[in-house]
Amino acid sequence: MTDPQLWTAFDSCAVTQAESTMVRYELHRLKVEAGSAPPDRSGWTFSLRKIYSSAPLVEGQRIEVAAPEPG
């Protein structure tokens, strides 16, 4: 599959639609925690080699200040 085909598949499936939207358009909302998820909690499991803890900036301001939620 090409990237657009893959995103279309994710977006068209009710199970993956919310995560697909977040990863594509709201990545700043992704919460990274150290440790492992409880066994009763579903989610993606993978390991990271490096975490950039700095928030994204837009013209020198944190993204949530520069691009607040629509009212």
PEJOSUL-V438166 format. One line per field, one symbol per residue. burial: # if it has 9 or more other C-alpha atoms within 8 Angstrom, else .. Layout:
burial = ???
This chain:
burial = .....##..##....###.####..#...................................##..#.....
